[in-house]
Amino acid sequence: MKGCRSCKSWQSREEFLDREDPATNGQKVQMGVCRRYAPHPAVASGAVGGAVDGRPAEAQWPSVPSDAWCSEWEPNIL
């Protein structure tokens, strides 16, 4: 079954949601990060030169649940 949990771009974290992942036998949905594309830094409104309060904006990988999937899903073949 297609899902982030079985995609080669998804990396799990030790965070679980209170619902069952349909692709598993009774396991909870697990949160992870999608590493399909490099993250883009989020720039807050009012930021000057890409900096907020003198600190550079940080880029983060998007956080996604294991039971989600996108149209660019690729199987994790080991």
C-alpha positions in Angstrom: 0.0 0.0 0.0 1.3 3.4 -0.9 2.1 5.6 2.1 4.9 7.7 3.4 6.0 4.9 5.7 7.0 2.8 2.6 8.6 5.7 0.6 12.4 5.9 0.2 12.2 9.7 0.9 10.5 9.3 4.3 12.5 9.2 7.6 10.7 8.2 10.7 10.8 10.0 14.1 9.9 8.6 17.5 6.5 10.5 17.5 3.2 8.7 17.2 -0.4 9.9 16.6 -3.4 8.4 18.3 -4.8 6.6 15.2 -4.1 3.4 13.4 -2.1 3.3 10.2 -4.1 1.3 7.6 -0.9 0.0 6.0 0.1 -1.8 9.2 -1.4 -4.4 11.4 -2.4 -2.3 14.4 0.5 0.1 14.5 -0.1 3.7 15.2 0.6 6.4 12.6 4.2 7.6 13.0 5.5 11.1 12.2 8.5 11.5 10.1 10.1 13.9 7.6 10.0 13.9 3.9 13.4 14.3 2.3 12.2 14.2 -1.4 13.4 17.8 -2.0 15.7 20.1 -0.1 13.8 22.3 2.3 13.3 25.9 1.7 13.8 28.4 4.5 10.7 29.9 5.9 10.9 33.7 6.0 8.6 35.5 8.4 6.8 38.6 7.3 8.9 41.6 8.3 12.1 39.7 7.9 15.1 41.8 6.7 17.5 40.1 4.3 16.2 36.6 5.2 16.9 37.2 8.9 14.5 37.4 11.8 15.7 39.2 14.9 19.2 39.1 13.5 19.1 35.3 13.1 19.1 33.6 9.7 15.9 31.8 8.8 16.1 28.0 9.3 15.2 25.5 6.8 13.3 22.4 8.0 12.2 19.2 6.3 8.4 18.9 6.1 6.9 16.8 8.8 4.4 14.2 7.5 2.5 11.3 9.0 3.2 7.7 7.9 -0.3 7.2 6.4 0.0 10.2 4.0 1.4 9.9 0.4 2.0 12.2 -2.5 2.1 11.7 -6.3 5.9 11.4 -6.2 6.0 8.4 -3.9 8.8 5.9 -4.6 9.0 2.5 -3.0 11.6 1.9 -0.3 13.4 -1.1 -1.8 16.2 -2.5 0.5 
